[in-house]
Structures are given as C-alpha cells and as structure tokens.
Amino acid sequence: MAPWLALLGLILDIIGVGLLIRDELTPLATRVRQSGNQVPVRWWTAIAFWLARRFGSANPQDQESYVGESLASRLGGFFLILLGFLAQAIGLVIYVESQRR
C-alpha cells in the first residue's frame, strides 16, 4: 500500500504544479503570440517562444489574469500539492513501520 500512496502523491503533485504553471504562463503566452516579437537567438528562448505561439490564446482578453479565476486555480494547485505531499508522507510512514516489525 505504501508504494501506491507514494505514486498517488507524485501524481497529485504533478497535477498541482501543472495547474500553477498553466495559470501563471497563460497570460504571458498570449502576449507573446499576439505581439509578433522576433524569436531570440538563444535556443532555449526560441523554444519558449515557439511554445508560447503554439499554445497561447488569440483572444486579447486572455492577456489579463482575473483574480477570481486565478485564485481558484492557484488554490486548487496548492491544495493538490499539499495532498500529494501528505500521501507521500503517509506512505513513507507505513513503509518504515512495516520494516521495523
């Protein structure tokens, strides 16, 4: 059971971080897509600009981050990360206790 709790914790952490990253980067990707800026010379920046153009929104209203939508998304992300850490900790405690016997 302990490995499954650890796996569940990792999955919750990944989903939570994904929510936080998506909420933070959506307005930035929209600005890059709509601005038509030239791609920088460095390869890692070129990749970031390509991703922003690919996944950024064409809707100008998506450049702004609305507090109500952003707060709910970020709170959900942090909540999932917290649950993930708790599941991993419980799994680790179960594993350590089973090894002591």
Rosetta silent file (secondary structure, phi, psi, omega in degrees, C-alpha in Angstrom):
SEQUENCE: MAPWLALLGLILDIIGVGLLIRDELTPLATRVRQSGNQVPVRWWTAIAFWLARRFGSANPQDQESYVGESLASRLGGFFLILLGFLAQAIGLVIYVESQRR
SCORE:     score description
SCORE:     0.000 S_00000001
   1 L     0.000  -33.869 -178.297    0.000    0.000    0.000 S_00000001
   2 H   -60.427  -45.293  178.340    2.880    2.377    0.738 S_00000001
   3 H   -62.527  -33.977  179.540    4.197    2.461   -2.847 S_00000001
   4 H   -68.771  -36.429  175.861    0.695    3.209   -4.135 S_00000001
   5 H   -66.194  -39.584  177.286    0.352    6.137   -1.738 S_00000001
   6 H   -63.976  -42.361  178.063    3.723    7.462   -2.879 S_00000001
   7 H   -64.186  -43.884  177.280    2.660    7.126   -6.510 S_00000001
   8 H   -59.905  -42.008  178.281   -0.662    8.832   -5.800 S_00000001
   9 H   -61.493  -43.193  178.244    1.219   11.636   -4.050 S_00000001
  10 H   -63.951  -41.352  179.063    3.521   12.138   -7.019 S_00000001
  11 H   -63.855  -43.329  177.604    0.585   12.229   -9.432 S_00000001
  12 H   -63.338  -39.441  177.402   -1.219   14.808   -7.279 S_00000001
  13 H   -62.414  -43.066 -179.598    1.968   16.892   -7.092 S_00000001
  14 H   -64.258  -43.418  178.650    2.380   16.814  -10.873 S_00000001
  15 H   -64.767  -43.109  179.462   -1.235   17.856  -11.462 S_00000001
  16 H   -61.853  -44.412  177.877   -0.971   20.624   -8.864 S_00000001
  17 H   -65.685  -37.673  176.908    2.218   22.033  -10.368 S_00000001
  18 H   -60.731  -41.701  176.928    0.641   21.814  -13.825 S_00000001
  19 H   -62.234  -43.572  179.960   -2.297   23.910  -12.635 S_00000001
  20 H   -65.346  -43.313 -179.692    0.021   26.522  -11.167 S_00000001
  21 H   -65.651  -44.365 -179.845    2.213   26.699  -14.254 S_00000001
  22 H   -61.395  -43.374 -179.337   -0.747   26.917  -16.614 S_00000001
  23 H   -65.543  -36.148 -177.730   -2.353   29.696  -14.593 S_00000001
  24 H   -77.638  -37.346 -172.108    0.879   31.665  -14.435 S_00000001
  25 H   -92.510  -15.868 -178.382    2.004   31.244  -18.041 S_00000001
  26 H   -57.767  -48.784  178.467   -1.280   31.600  -19.960 S_00000001
  27 H   -63.873  -35.676  179.771   -1.306   35.435  -19.968 S_00000001
  28 H   -67.944  -42.556  179.016    2.389   35.554  -20.889 S_00000001
  29 H   -64.100  -36.183  178.359    1.979   33.095  -23.764 S_00000001
  30 H   -65.185  -41.938  178.303   -0.963   35.126  -25.047 S_00000001
  31 H   -62.465  -42.679 -179.994    1.117   38.314  -25.046 S_00000001
  32 H   -64.390  -44.103 -178.396    3.936   36.609  -26.950 S_00000001
  33 H   -62.889  -40.973 -175.343    1.551   35.150  -29.537 S_00000001
  34 H   -83.354  -20.563 -176.606   -0.203   38.453  -30.152 S_00000001
  35 H   -78.634  -29.343 -179.272    2.863   40.692  -30.100 S_00000001
  36 L    71.262   27.583  179.214    4.611   39.044  -33.044 S_00000001
  37 L   -63.263  152.746  176.521    8.027   39.546  -31.468 S_00000001
  38 L   -72.497  148.685 -179.735   11.055   38.160  -33.236 S_00000001
  39 L   -73.156  129.381  178.107   12.458   34.908  -31.916 S_00000001
  40 L   -64.539  166.312 -174.660   15.574   35.486  -29.785 S_00000001
  41 L   -74.108  -36.053 -176.317   18.898   33.982  -30.774 S_00000001
  42 L   -67.549  141.178 -173.637   19.325   31.596  -27.850 S_00000001
  43 H   -67.143  -37.521 -178.263   17.881   28.141  -28.490 S_00000001
  44 H   -70.182  -30.589  176.237   16.105   27.790  -25.128 S_00000001
  45 H   -75.238  -35.412  177.239   14.363   31.128  -25.628 S_00000001
  46 H   -63.007  -38.862  177.282   13.411   30.169  -29.165 S_00000001
  47 H   -65.085  -42.996  179.463   11.754   27.021  -27.799 S_00000001
  48 H   -62.324  -41.652  178.502    9.876   29.054  -25.191 S_00000001
  49 H   -67.236  -38.252  178.219    8.631   31.488  -27.872 S_00000001
  50 H   -62.839  -45.041  178.386    7.578   28.609  -30.122 S_00000001
  51 H   -62.841  -40.274  179.363    5.593   27.034  -27.267 S_00000001
  52 H   -64.248  -40.571  178.601    4.009   30.396  -26.432 S_00000001
  53 H   -69.479  -33.746 -178.336    2.943   30.906  -30.046 S_00000001
  54 H   -72.408  -43.335 -172.556    1.659   27.359  -30.258 S_00000001
  55 H  -108.105   -7.022  178.179   -0.358   27.315  -27.031 S_00000001
  56 L   -70.690  155.277 -176.745   -1.038   31.000  -26.399 S_00000001
  57 L   -84.767  149.807  174.835   -4.540   32.299  -26.917 S_00000001
  58 L   -88.804   -6.551 -179.522   -5.577   34.517  -29.804 S_00000001
  59 L   -82.295  120.076 -178.992   -8.122   36.233  -27.555 S_00000001
  60 H   -61.834  -24.753  179.890   -6.780   39.609  -26.311 S_00000001
  61 H   -69.888  -18.314  179.488   -8.752   39.272  -23.076 S_00000001
  62 H   -77.574   -2.764  176.096   -6.584   36.303  -22.081 S_00000001
  63 H   -72.970  -22.058 -178.705   -3.630   38.638  -21.582 S_00000001
  64 L   -97.412  147.784  176.252   -5.083   39.634  -18.253 S_00000001
  65 L  -104.250  116.244 -179.566   -5.238   37.429  -15.209 S_00000001
  66 L   -84.330  134.722 -173.495   -8.562   37.725  -13.449 S_00000001
  67 H   -60.623  -44.253 -177.808   -8.340   37.463   -9.685 S_00000001
  68 H   -62.463  -46.050  179.494  -11.401   35.242   -9.270 S_00000001
  69 H   -70.654  -41.023 -176.966  -10.325   32.692  -11.854 S_00000001
  70 H   -67.805  -41.941 -178.796   -6.667   32.861  -10.901 S_00000001
  71 H   -62.368  -44.621 -179.411   -7.273   32.456   -7.177 S_00000001
  72 H   -64.046  -41.744 -179.380   -9.395   29.332   -7.625 S_00000001
  73 H   -67.138  -45.075 -179.347   -6.873   27.736   -9.985 S_00000001
  74 H   -67.699  -40.530  178.349   -3.871   28.533   -7.808 S_00000001
  75 H   -62.786  -40.859  176.349   -5.617   27.431   -4.631 S_00000001
  76 H   -62.747  -41.344  178.200   -6.530   24.139   -6.311 S_00000001
  77 H   -62.729  -46.417  178.554   -2.928   23.657   -7.428 S_00000001
  78 H   -64.543  -37.708  178.430   -1.550   24.300   -3.959 S_00000001
  79 H   -63.430  -43.068  178.420   -4.195   22.025   -2.430 S_00000001
  80 H   -66.015  -38.157  177.025   -3.241   19.167   -4.769 S_00000001
  81 H   -64.025  -43.373  178.073    0.442   19.643   -3.988 S_00000001
  82 H   -61.201  -45.864  177.378   -0.325   19.558   -0.257 S_00000001
  83 H   -61.410  -38.119  178.367   -2.393   16.382   -0.651 S_00000001
  84 H   -63.164  -44.668  177.842    0.408   14.847   -2.709 S_00000001
  85 H   -64.233  -40.075  178.433    2.997   15.551   -0.032 S_00000001
  86 H   -64.151  -42.547  178.732    0.696   14.172    2.663 S_00000001
  87 H   -62.964  -40.312  177.870    0.067   10.974    0.685 S_00000001
  88 H   -66.001  -39.929  179.912    3.805   10.503    0.185 S_00000001
  89 H   -66.304  -42.628  178.587    4.480   11.103    3.887 S_00000001
  90 H   -64.422  -41.941  176.902    1.798    8.632    4.971 S_00000001
  91 H   -61.344  -38.936  178.707    3.137    6.057    2.522 S_00000001
  92 H   -67.927  -40.776  177.553    6.649    6.551    3.886 S_00000001
  93 H   -63.426  -43.198  177.958    5.477    6.154    7.488 S_00000001
  94 H   -61.285  -42.151  179.776    3.618    2.957    6.582 S_00000001
  95 H   -64.646  -45.675 -179.307    6.730    1.618    4.845 S_00000001
  96 H   -64.046  -41.755  178.436    9.050    2.452    7.757 S_00000001
  97 H   -65.295  -36.058  179.310    6.661    0.895   10.272 S_00000001
  98 H   -70.858  -27.524  179.437    6.376   -2.279    8.202 S_00000001
  99 H   -79.679  -23.716 -179.356   10.186   -2.584    8.045 S_00000001
 100 H   -75.398  -23.698 -176.656   10.577   -2.239   11.821 S_00000001
 101 L   -83.081    0.000    0.000    8.447   -5.316   12.535 S_00000001
